[in-house]
Amino acid sequence: MTEEQSSEESKSEFETQASQTDIGVVQEFILFLRHNKKWWLTPIVIALLLIAVVAISAGTGAGPFIYTLF
């Protein structure tokens, strides 16, 4: 392969990657878990999301109802 063909190939690959649509954070994270077999991260992420939901909703009118659960 010549240098010119190599640069055309990489440019074509770059253009192909750039023209693809963004898959989103959640789907990208799921693909990461599936590809790297890191399924043990799933419960940690879910627990952190639940804590974040409780922390955010504690500042709203639902705060007194949440505190009665604990």
N, C-alpha and C positions, 0 to 999 in steps of 0.2 A: 504494500500500500504506500502510496506517496503521501507526503505531508498535506497536500491539497485535498486528497480524498478523505484523509483522517479529519481535517478541520470541517469539511462538508458534512461528514457523518456526525460529528459531535454537535455541529450547528443544527442539524436535522433533529437529533435527539433532544437538544435543548428546546427547540421550537415545539416539539411534541410534548415535552413535559410542561412547557409554559402554557400551551393551549388547553390543557386539561382543566376541568373545573375543580374548585376547592371542595374536598370531601367533608370538611367540618372537624371540629375538635373531638367530638364524641366518637365518631366513626374511626377517626385516625387512632384514637386511644384503643379502641376495640381491636383494630388491625394490629397495633403494636403488641397487645396482650396475646393475640392469636399467633403472631409470627415469632415472638420471643418466648412464648410459653411462660408468661409471668402471671398466671391466673391467681396466684396468691396475693397480688396487689388489689384484686377486686374488692374483698371485704374491707380493706383499709380505706380505699377511695369512697366506698359507700358510707362507712362510718364518718369520715371527714365531711361528706356532703350532708349527712343528717345533723351533725354538730353545727355546721354552717347554717342550715335551715332553722334550727332552734335558736341560734344566736341572732339571726336576722329577725325572726318573728318575735323575739323577746322584747324588742323595742317597739312593737306595735301594740294594738289593743288586745292581742292574744296572749300577752305576757303573763297575766295572772293565771290564765288557764294552763299555760305550759309549766309554770312553777308548781302547780298542784300535782303534776305528774312525778315530780322528783321529790 
